[in-house]
Structure formats: structure tokens, C-alpha cells
Amino acid sequence: PAVFAVGLFAILPLVGMLALSFTDFHLVKPWDREIGLQNFERLINDRRFINSIYVMMMLSVFGVIFQVAMGTLVAVGLEKIVPRWRLMRGVFVVPFVVPAIAVALIWLSLFTPTLSPINAFFDLFGITVPAMLTSQNGAIAAIVIADTWASYPFVMLLILAALQGISTDLDEAAAIDGATKIQVFFRITLPLLLPALLMVSLFRFIETLKHFPLIFVMTNGGPGRSTQATNYYAFIQTFQSSNVSYGAAIAVFLFLFAAVISFYVARSNARISDA
């Protein structure tokens, strides 16, 4: 049953998407004509596609950095500082179970000056908070903030599990030798967490390639084209421009890109584990 489910819901759509990328299929003129690699050749000269890769990398790289940093800090705090406060772990996990559309709506209201309680608070002191969603850098930062808030609990849970697998004897031995807690963390705990950090970074990087709900609700690809990440550009080509085949080619590129990154990170993780 598991193999059947994977084939039906994963492999079969992937094969269909790959087949579409080699054709000339439009929703407004639905006939199927093989054109070989023309869609992929078009990607090379498509400036909007190149810009979408830049936007995607900005969102993904900064998103992963902040998510891993925040998740690790919270995990270390819960494990080392307040290990008995089990309820706190449940509180920190709440953002992860909120649906992506709800997350986007929450942060859209927070970043909308006329709706935001943050802006209302600063208005009491005569401080004007700039509207983040009206500028290119502000819109990208807003999406990264929203994604970090929603996704850092995933990092926190995995790092917590990795921390619980580290023997306390190492910390005690280092403390006896006169090492401070900061030295223990950076010289013992952090190196032992490196394989877990690499894997969770890979998981989050692949997930950050799918920013579609946040972009669709919060910015709709704007202002201008400043937040049109690659997956959102594939949506535009497929459903707004009715160019299904070209959208499929963009999706195939995303799949291959994620596969290559996954391969190299997994191999690097294996080398570190062996060492």
C-alpha cells in the first residue's frame, strides 16, 4: 500500500509534469505538440525566471539562517535552562501547527499599517513604522519573518532530540576541567549537533522553496515582481498565462535543484558522521 500511495501521489504526477515540460500545451489552446527542450532553453533567456531564482534564494537562505538560529537557541534554552518546564515546549510548538494560510493572514495584518497593533502601539509615542510590504527589501523581510515564526519549532524539536542524545558526562567532564558553559556549548555541544544542524537545514531549505502561500496572501508577488519566487512564477505561467508546459518546465527545474542540494548535503552529513 505504501508503494502504491507513493507511486500514485508522487511518482505519477512527477512523470506527468516531466512529460508536459517537453510539449507545447496551453489552457487556451489545449493541444499537445512535442517541442523537445525548447521550454528549458527558454528558461535560460527569461529574465523574470532569473529574477525568480534570485528571490527564491534570498527567501530560502535568510529563512534557513534565521530558522535554524532561532530554533537552536530555543532548544538549548529549553534543554539547559528550563528543562523542567515541559509545558513551555508545547507553547513554542504552537506556530508550527498553524496552517500556512492562517500564518500569512496573521502576518499580513501585522504588517498592514491600518490594521497592525504594532503600528498602533508606536503611534502612541509618535513613532511612524514604515510599511514593510510596500518596498522590495521590506516585503522579502516580511516573508522571511513570517516563515521563521511558523517554522522554527520544527528546528527546535529536532535539535531538542539531538541534545537529549548527547551524554551529560561530556559536559560534566568539561566543567571539572574548568570550562565555562559557553565554552562547553561551542567546543562540545555545537560540534556534536553539527550533523543534526545540517540535516534540519536541508529539510528547511527544501521547504522554503515552497513559499507560495505566504507570497500569494501577503504580497501577491509584489511590489512589482520583487517577491515572485520561482514556484510563484511557475504558478503565474501555468494559471495566469495559461502556459502549462512552460510552468511544468519551471517545476522540473525546482525539483532537480532541490534534488542536487539534497544529494550534496546528505553526502556532507555522512562524511561528518563518519569523522
Residue frames relative to the residue before (quaternion, step in Angstrom):
aa qw qx qy qz dx dy dz
P 1.0000 0.0000 0.0000 0.0000 0.00 0.00 0.00
A 0.6474 0.5223 -0.3282 0.4476 3.57 0.99 -0.81
V 0.6518 0.5051 -0.3112 0.4725 3.58 0.96 -0.87
F 0.6397 0.5236 -0.3201 0.4628 3.57 1.00 -0.82
A 0.6606 0.5103 -0.3065 0.4574 3.59 0.94 -0.89
V 0.6555 0.5025 -0.3118 0.4697 3.59 0.94 -0.88
G 0.6650 0.5073 -0.3046 0.4558 3.57 0.95 -0.85
L 0.6934 0.4908 -0.2781 0.4484 3.57 0.97 -0.88
F 0.8081 0.3142 -0.1357 0.4794 3.55 0.83 -0.98
A 0.7531 0.3448 -0.2120 0.5188 3.63 1.19 -0.19
I 0.7635 0.3868 -0.2232 0.4665 3.58 0.55 -1.15
L 0.6680 0.5146 -0.3108 0.4386 3.60 0.86 -0.90
P 0.6694 0.4657 -0.3234 0.4800 3.66 0.85 -0.77
L 0.6267 0.5396 -0.3389 0.4486 3.58 1.06 -0.74
V 0.6493 0.4985 -0.3128 0.4817 3.59 0.97 -0.84
G 0.6546 0.5128 -0.3140 0.4581 3.57 0.97 -0.82
M 0.6439 0.5116 -0.3146 0.4740 3.58 1.01 -0.80
L 0.6480 0.5127 -0.3171 0.4655 3.58 0.98 -0.83
A 0.6500 0.5118 -0.3159 0.4646 3.59 0.99 -0.83
L 0.6487 0.5256 -0.3174 0.4497 3.60 0.98 -0.81
S 0.6368 0.5638 -0.3322 0.4078 3.58 1.04 -0.79
F 0.6940 0.4425 -0.2794 0.4945 3.62 1.21 -0.34
T 0.6570 0.4852 -0.3106 0.4863 3.58 1.26 0.25
D 0.3919 -0.6626 0.5721 0.2828 3.54 -1.37 -0.02
F 0.1750 0.8094 -0.5274 0.1900 3.56 0.24 1.32
H 0.0249 -0.7911 0.6102 -0.0339 3.57 -0.79 1.11
L 0.5308 -0.6306 0.4576 0.3334 3.55 -1.09 0.67
V 0.6919 0.4774 -0.2838 0.4613 3.59 1.07 -0.70
K 0.7703 0.1295 -0.1081 0.6150 3.60 1.24 -0.32
P 0.0588 -0.8851 0.4614 0.0124 3.54 0.55 1.23
W 0.3854 0.6452 -0.5936 0.2878 3.51 0.12 1.28
D 0.3844 -0.7463 0.5183 0.1629 3.50 -1.12 0.73
R 0.0813 0.7929 -0.5950 0.1033 3.57 -0.54 1.19
E 0.4066 -0.7250 0.5010 0.2410 3.57 -0.76 1.03
I 0.0337 -0.8078 0.5883 -0.0154 3.57 -0.85 1.01
G 0.5179 -0.6776 0.4040 0.3307 3.60 1.22 0.32
L 0.8054 -0.2828 0.2299 0.4674 3.55 -0.94 -0.97
Q 0.3097 0.7927 -0.4878 0.1941 3.60 1.19 0.28
N 0.6365 0.5270 -0.3394 0.4493 3.60 1.00 -0.74
F 0.6784 0.4726 -0.2914 0.4811 3.59 1.00 -0.77
E 0.6106 0.5228 -0.3493 0.4815 3.59 1.12 -0.57
R 0.6226 0.5437 -0.3332 0.4535 3.56 1.09 -0.70
L 0.5877 0.5914 -0.3712 0.4087 3.58 1.06 -0.67
I 0.6404 0.5616 -0.3318 0.4054 3.57 0.96 -0.88
N 0.7709 0.3512 -0.1770 0.5011 3.58 1.01 -0.81
D 0.5300 0.6314 -0.4048 0.3956 3.59 1.26 0.10
R 0.3183 -0.7827 0.5034 0.1807 3.59 -0.35 1.23
R 0.6239 0.5336 -0.3438 0.4559 3.57 1.06 -0.67
F 0.6311 0.5145 -0.3302 0.4775 3.58 1.07 -0.67
I 0.6413 0.5118 -0.3225 0.4720 3.59 0.95 -0.86
N 0.6536 0.5015 -0.3118 0.4734 3.58 0.97 -0.84
S 0.6347 0.5349 -0.3367 0.4447 3.59 1.02 -0.74
I 0.6159 0.5266 -0.3498 0.4700 3.61 1.08 -0.64
Y 0.6306 0.5305 -0.3255 0.4636 3.57 1.00 -0.85
V 0.6652 0.4914 -0.3005 0.4751 3.59 0.90 -0.93
M 0.6443 0.5317 -0.3187 0.4478 3.57 0.94 -0.88
M 0.6811 0.4846 -0.2927 0.4643 3.58 0.91 -0.90
M 0.6136 0.5354 -0.3492 0.4637 3.59 1.04 -0.71
L 0.6872 0.4771 -0.2817 0.4699 3.57 0.85 -0.96
S 0.7007 0.4844 -0.2752 0.4457 3.57 0.89 -0.93
V 0.6915 0.4855 -0.2953 0.4459 3.59 0.77 -1.01
F 0.7094 0.4307 -0.2721 0.4870 3.58 0.77 -0.99
G 0.6154 0.5507 -0.3480 0.4438 3.58 1.05 -0.69
V 0.6758 0.4851 -0.2959 0.4695 3.58 0.88 -0.93
I 0.6342 0.5394 -0.3389 0.4381 3.59 0.92 -0.87
F 0.7250 0.4365 -0.2556 0.4674 3.58 0.76 -1.02
Q 0.6459 0.5249 -0.3284 0.4465 3.60 0.99 -0.76
V 0.6822 0.4737 -0.2885 0.4764 3.57 0.89 -0.93
A 0.6524 0.5116 -0.3220 0.4570 3.59 0.95 -0.83
M 0.7016 0.4610 -0.2781 0.4668 3.57 0.83 -0.97
G 0.6592 0.5161 -0.3100 0.4506 3.58 0.94 -0.88
T 0.6569 0.5057 -0.3080 0.4668 3.58 1.00 -0.81
L 0.6531 0.5135 -0.3187 0.4563 3.59 0.94 -0.86
V 0.6707 0.4821 -0.3058 0.4735 3.58 0.92 -0.86
A 0.6428 0.5274 -0.3263 0.4497 3.59 0.98 -0.82
V 0.6630 0.4904 -0.3043 0.4768 3.58 0.91 -0.89
G 0.6462 0.5262 -0.3194 0.4512 3.56 1.00 -0.79
L 0.6864 0.4773 -0.2836 0.4697 3.56 0.93 -0.90
E 0.7026 0.4703 -0.2687 0.4616 3.59 1.03 -0.75
K 0.7892 0.3453 -0.1694 0.4787 3.58 0.88 -0.93
I 0.7549 0.4071 -0.2142 0.4675 3.57 1.00 -0.83
V 0.8166 0.0784 -0.0134 0.5717 3.57 0.81 -0.99
P 0.0237 0.8564 -0.5155 0.0159 3.61 0.72 1.01
R 0.6797 0.5044 -0.2977 0.4416 3.59 1.12 -0.55
W 0.6097 0.5597 -0.3576 0.4326 3.57 1.18 -0.31
R 0.1108 -0.8381 0.5325 0.0411 3.58 0.38 1.22
L 0.6087 0.5773 -0.3516 0.4154 3.58 1.07 -0.73
M 0.6006 0.5856 -0.3603 0.4081 3.59 1.08 -0.69
R 0.6143 0.5543 -0.3577 0.4330 3.58 1.05 -0.69
G 0.6493 0.5131 -0.3124 0.4665 3.57 1.00 -0.78
V 0.6321 0.5368 -0.3284 0.4521 3.57 1.03 -0.77
F 0.6944 0.4787 -0.2790 0.4591 3.58 0.91 -0.90
V 0.6441 0.5324 -0.3283 0.4403 3.61 1.15 -0.46
V 0.4710 0.7257 -0.4210 0.2724 3.60 1.19 -0.48
P 0.6675 0.5061 -0.3481 0.4209 3.69 0.74 -0.80
F 0.6305 0.5682 -0.3391 0.4057 3.59 1.08 -0.67
V 0.7104 0.4430 -0.2617 0.4803 3.61 1.11 -0.58
V 0.5085 0.6245 -0.4349 0.4029 3.60 1.25 0.01
P 0.4945 -0.6668 0.4565 0.3200 3.65 -0.79 0.91
A 0.6275 -0.5865 0.3678 0.3564 3.56 -1.11 0.78
I 0.6419 0.5185 -0.3322 0.4568 3.60 0.99 -0.79
A 0.6462 0.5105 -0.3204 0.4681 3.58 1.00 -0.80
V 0.6173 0.5359 -0.3367 0.4673 3.58 1.04 -0.78
A 0.6627 0.5091 -0.3041 0.4574 3.57 0.92 -0.93
L 0.6672 0.4970 -0.3039 0.4643 3.61 0.95 -0.83
I 0.6202 0.5450 -0.3394 0.4506 3.58 1.04 -0.78
W 0.7457 0.4060 -0.2296 0.4759 3.55 0.77 -1.04
L 0.5549 0.5683 -0.4002 0.4571 3.60 1.18 -0.39
S 0.6679 0.4785 -0.3066 0.4806 3.59 0.94 -0.81
L 0.6554 0.5168 -0.3208 0.4477 3.60 1.02 -0.73
F 0.7383 0.3934 -0.2191 0.5022 3.57 1.11 -0.67
T 0.5700 0.5461 -0.3992 0.4665 3.60 1.26 0.16
P 0.4577 -0.7401 0.4066 0.2784 3.62 -0.37 1.19
T 0.7059 0.4735 -0.2840 0.4436 3.62 0.91 -0.82
L 0.7340 0.3942 -0.2216 0.5067 3.60 1.25 -0.32
S 0.6086 0.6323 -0.3399 0.3381 3.55 1.12 -0.67
P 0.3907 -0.6982 0.5450 0.2508 3.61 -0.89 0.89
I 0.5636 0.5858 -0.3873 0.4350 3.59 1.20 -0.46
N 0.6682 0.4832 -0.2953 0.4824 3.57 0.91 -0.91
A 0.6368 0.5316 -0.3304 0.4502 3.57 1.00 -0.81
F 0.6361 0.5287 -0.3280 0.4563 3.59 1.02 -0.78
F 0.7102 0.4470 -0.2711 0.4714 3.58 0.82 -0.95
D 0.5759 0.5854 -0.3785 0.4270 3.59 1.15 -0.51
L 0.5790 0.5912 -0.3739 0.4188 3.59 1.14 -0.56
F 0.7404 0.3632 -0.2023 0.5281 3.57 1.18 -0.60
G 0.5524 -0.6466 0.3725 0.3715 3.57 1.27 0.26
I 0.4973 0.6410 -0.4300 0.3962 3.58 1.21 0.44
T 0.2417 -0.7766 0.5690 0.1209 3.56 -0.79 1.04
V 0.2199 -0.7751 0.5829 0.1056 3.56 -0.70 1.11
P 0.4376 -0.7130 0.4728 0.2769 3.63 -0.67 1.01
A 0.4731 -0.6538 0.5114 0.2953 3.56 -1.13 0.70
M 0.3378 -0.7964 0.4683 0.1798 3.56 -0.29 1.28
L 0.6977 0.5121 -0.2848 0.4121 3.57 0.95 -0.82
T 0.6286 0.5504 -0.3408 0.4310 3.60 1.24 -0.03
S 0.7161 0.3595 -0.2524 0.5424 3.60 1.26 -0.02
Q 0.6430 -0.5546 0.3652 0.3816 3.57 -1.18 0.58
N 0.7215 0.4260 -0.2604 0.4798 3.58 0.69 -1.04
G 0.6397 0.5350 -0.3273 0.4444 3.58 1.04 -0.74
A 0.6527 0.5105 -0.3146 0.4631 3.58 0.99 -0.83
I 0.6444 0.5037 -0.3218 0.4769 3.59 0.97 -0.81
A 0.6530 0.5080 -0.3129 0.4665 3.58 0.95 -0.88
A 0.6353 0.5401 -0.3322 0.4409 3.60 0.99 -0.80
I 0.6644 0.4893 -0.3036 0.4765 3.59 0.96 -0.84
V 0.6389 0.5186 -0.3271 0.4646 3.60 1.00 -0.81
I 0.6476 0.5185 -0.3191 0.4583 3.60 0.96 -0.84
A 0.6696 0.4978 -0.2982 0.4636 3.57 0.89 -0.95
D 0.6796 0.4855 -0.2938 0.4649 3.59 0.92 -0.89
T 0.6253 0.5351 -0.3350 0.4587 3.58 1.06 -0.74
W 0.6559 0.5165 -0.3107 0.4544 3.58 0.92 -0.89
A 0.7202 0.4562 -0.2519 0.4579 3.57 0.94 -0.88
S 0.7894 0.3912 -0.1595 0.4453 3.59 1.04 -0.76
Y 0.5302 0.6536 -0.4304 0.3263 3.63 1.10 -0.38
P 0.5774 0.5861 -0.4125 0.3911 3.70 1.02 -0.48
F 0.5868 0.5655 -0.3735 0.4432 3.60 1.11 -0.61
V 0.6521 0.4941 -0.2999 0.4906 3.57 0.96 -0.90
M 0.6433 0.5472 -0.3203 0.4291 3.55 0.92 -0.93
L 0.6722 0.5081 -0.3045 0.4441 3.60 0.89 -0.91
L 0.6862 0.4744 -0.2937 0.4667 3.59 0.91 -0.88
I 0.6610 0.4877 -0.3146 0.4757 3.59 0.97 -0.78
L 0.5959 0.5503 -0.3583 0.4623 3.59 1.10 -0.65
A 0.6532 0.5066 -0.3102 0.4695 3.57 0.95 -0.88
A 0.6593 0.4985 -0.3104 0.4695 3.58 0.99 -0.83
L 0.6382 0.5288 -0.3303 0.4516 3.60 1.00 -0.76
Q 0.6668 0.5048 -0.3049 0.4557 3.56 1.00 -0.77
G 0.6491 0.5101 -0.3172 0.4669 3.57 1.26 -0.32
I 0.5802 0.5633 -0.3776 0.4511 3.60 1.28 -0.07
S 0.4540 -0.7064 0.4753 0.2626 3.54 -0.76 1.03
T 0.4486 -0.6928 0.4995 0.2631 3.57 -0.97 0.88
D 0.5039 0.6571 -0.4264 0.3641 3.59 1.23 -0.30
L 0.6223 0.5499 -0.3457 0.4368 3.58 1.07 -0.70
D 0.6587 0.4970 -0.3081 0.4733 3.58 0.95 -0.86
E 0.6668 0.5083 -0.3038 0.4524 3.57 0.95 -0.87
A 0.6455 0.5124 -0.3224 0.4656 3.58 1.02 -0.79
A 0.6561 0.4999 -0.3125 0.4711 3.57 1.00 -0.82
A 0.6416 0.5221 -0.3286 0.4558 3.59 1.01 -0.77
I 0.6295 0.5272 -0.3310 0.4651 3.58 1.04 -0.75
D 0.6812 0.4770 -0.2788 0.4803 3.58 1.08 -0.73
G 0.6188 -0.5998 0.3246 0.3899 3.58 1.28 0.07
A 0.4390 0.6972 -0.4655 0.3233 3.59 1.20 0.23
T 0.4206 -0.6853 0.5319 0.2655 3.57 -1.06 0.76
K 0.6785 -0.4882 0.3480 0.4244 3.57 -1.27 0.24
I 0.6309 0.5259 -0.3312 0.4644 3.57 1.07 -0.73
Q 0.6565 0.4999 -0.3077 0.4737 3.59 0.96 -0.83
V 0.6261 0.5300 -0.3342 0.4640 3.58 1.01 -0.76
F 0.6654 0.5129 -0.3134 0.4427 3.57 0.93 -0.89
F 0.7551 0.4132 -0.2271 0.4555 3.58 0.74 -1.04
R 0.7572 0.3915 -0.2188 0.4748 3.62 1.04 -0.61
I 0.7655 0.2957 -0.1810 0.5420 3.59 1.18 -0.38
T 0.7417 0.4295 -0.2472 0.4520 3.58 0.57 -1.16
L 0.7021 0.4894 -0.2870 0.4303 3.57 0.72 -1.05
P 0.6575 0.4864 -0.3389 0.4651 3.68 0.85 -0.77
L 0.6661 0.4910 -0.3108 0.4675 3.60 1.03 -0.73
L 0.6613 0.4967 -0.2983 0.4765 3.58 1.21 -0.47
L 0.4508 0.7409 -0.4318 0.2476 3.60 1.22 -0.34
P 0.6552 0.4904 -0.3487 0.4566 3.68 0.82 -0.76
A 0.6587 0.4962 -0.3088 0.4737 3.59 0.97 -0.83
L 0.6416 0.5230 -0.3244 0.4577 3.59 1.01 -0.77
L 0.6456 0.5167 -0.3224 0.4607 3.58 1.01 -0.79
M 0.6891 0.4788 -0.2895 0.4605 3.58 0.88 -0.89
V 0.6737 0.4689 -0.3145 0.4768 3.59 0.91 -0.80
S 0.6022 0.5381 -0.3602 0.4669 3.61 1.11 -0.55
L 0.6324 0.5213 -0.3262 0.4711 3.57 1.05 -0.77
F 0.6533 0.5121 -0.3172 0.4586 3.58 0.87 -0.93
R 0.7016 0.4642 -0.2752 0.4653 3.55 0.86 -0.94
F 0.6197 0.5383 -0.3586 0.4444 3.61 1.02 -0.69
I 0.6546 0.4972 -0.3166 0.4734 3.58 0.92 -0.84
E 0.6635 0.5010 -0.3087 0.4621 3.58 0.98 -0.81
T 0.6638 0.5112 -0.3178 0.4439 3.59 1.01 -0.75
L 0.5305 0.5935 -0.4242 0.4317 3.59 1.23 -0.11
K 0.7057 0.4189 -0.2394 0.5189 3.58 1.30 -0.31
H 0.1319 0.8291 -0.5256 0.1377 3.57 0.66 1.15
F 0.3005 0.8313 -0.4521 0.1190 3.56 1.27 -0.04
P 0.6846 0.4870 -0.3371 0.4250 3.69 0.67 -0.90
L 0.6659 0.5024 -0.3100 0.4561 3.59 0.93 -0.88
I 0.6704 0.4880 -0.3014 0.4707 3.58 0.91 -0.88
F 0.6653 0.5307 -0.3098 0.4240 3.58 0.86 -0.97
V 0.7451 0.4007 -0.2240 0.4839 3.59 0.90 -0.92
M 0.7569 0.4352 -0.2300 0.4299 3.58 0.78 -1.00
T 0.8464 0.1369 -0.0334 0.5136 3.61 0.82 -0.90
N 0.2411 -0.7869 0.5245 0.2182 3.61 1.19 -0.49
G 0.7204 -0.4456 0.2354 0.4765 3.56 1.08 0.76
G 0.6502 0.5381 -0.3097 0.4379 3.58 1.24 -0.21
P 0.5263 -0.0251 -0.8024 -0.2802 1.40 -2.49 -0.26
G 0.7710 0.1776 -0.2049 0.5763 3.55 -0.88 0.96
R 0.6835 -0.4071 0.3418 0.5003 3.55 -0.65 -1.17
S 0.3200 0.8220 -0.4361 0.1783 3.54 1.32 0.29
T 0.7764 0.2690 -0.1809 0.5405 3.63 1.13 -0.40
Q 0.3813 0.7025 -0.5064 0.3234 3.58 1.11 0.61
A 0.1273 -0.7964 0.5902 0.0335 3.56 0.01 1.31
T 0.7236 -0.4807 0.2730 0.4132 3.57 -1.25 0.39
N 0.6764 0.4792 -0.3166 0.4612 3.60 0.89 -0.82
Y 0.6365 0.5070 -0.3317 0.4772 3.60 1.10 -0.63
Y 0.6251 0.5239 -0.3337 0.4728 3.57 1.09 -0.68
A 0.6076 0.5349 -0.3451 0.4750 3.59 1.10 -0.66
F 0.6269 0.5262 -0.3224 0.4756 3.58 1.05 -0.76
I 0.6486 0.5177 -0.3202 0.4569 3.59 0.94 -0.87
Q 0.6799 0.4881 -0.2935 0.4620 3.57 0.87 -0.94
T 0.7074 0.4824 -0.2713 0.4397 3.58 0.93 -0.89
F 0.8374 0.2567 -0.0933 0.4734 3.57 0.68 -1.09
Q 0.7110 0.4047 -0.2754 0.5049 3.61 1.13 -0.41
S 0.7481 0.3254 -0.1978 0.5435 3.57 1.04 -0.76
S 0.3869 -0.7632 0.4370 0.2772 3.60 1.35 -0.08
N 0.4879 0.6451 -0.4396 0.3906 3.59 1.22 0.41
V 0.1642 -0.8465 0.5015 0.0704 3.54 0.34 1.31
S 0.6699 0.5194 -0.3088 0.4314 3.58 0.89 -0.89
Y 0.6706 0.4815 -0.3078 0.4729 3.57 0.93 -0.82
G 0.6193 0.5278 -0.3338 0.4760 3.58 1.07 -0.70
A 0.6353 0.5184 -0.3242 0.4718 3.58 1.06 -0.75
A 0.6306 0.5308 -0.3343 0.4569 3.59 1.02 -0.74
I 0.6332 0.5134 -0.3244 0.4798 3.59 1.04 -0.76
A 0.6552 0.5091 -0.3078 0.4656 3.58 0.99 -0.83
V 0.6227 0.5251 -0.3367 0.4723 3.60 1.04 -0.72
F 0.6189 0.5328 -0.3368 0.4687 3.57 1.01 -0.78
L 0.6536 0.5164 -0.3126 0.4564 3.59 0.92 -0.90
F 0.6478 0.5212 -0.3144 0.4581 3.57 0.98 -0.87
L 0.6838 0.4774 -0.2906 0.4691 3.59 0.87 -0.93
F 0.6202 0.5468 -0.3318 0.4542 3.57 1.04 -0.79
A 0.6823 0.4744 -0.2839 0.4783 3.58 0.89 -0.94
A 0.6374 0.5364 -0.3287 0.4450 3.59 1.04 -0.77
V 0.6566 0.5070 -0.3100 0.4645 3.60 0.95 -0.87
I 0.6514 0.5049 -0.3147 0.4710 3.59 0.92 -0.91
S 0.6488 0.5273 -0.3165 0.4482 3.58 0.94 -0.89
F 0.6494 0.5329 -0.3183 0.4393 3.58 0.96 -0.90
Y 0.7203 0.4502 -0.2694 0.4538 3.58 0.77 -0.98
V 0.6482 0.5010 -0.3302 0.4688 3.59 1.00 -0.71
A 0.6458 0.5168 -0.3212 0.4612 3.58 0.98 -0.82
R 0.6601 0.4946 -0.3146 0.4698 3.59 0.99 -0.79
S 0.6361 0.5183 -0.3264 0.4693 3.58 1.04 -0.75
N 0.6396 0.5245 -0.3191 0.4625 3.55 1.04 -0.79
A 0.6363 0.5242 -0.3283 0.4611 3.59 1.02 -0.78
R 0.6446 0.5197 -0.3251 0.4568 3.59 0.98 -0.82
I 0.6641 0.5028 -0.3076 0.4599 3.57 0.96 -0.87
S 0.6455 0.5231 -0.3141 0.4593 3.57 1.01 -0.84
D 0.6599 0.5061 -0.3040 0.4647 3.59 1.01 -0.82
A 0.6480 0.5193 -0.3196 0.4564 3.53 1.08 -0.76
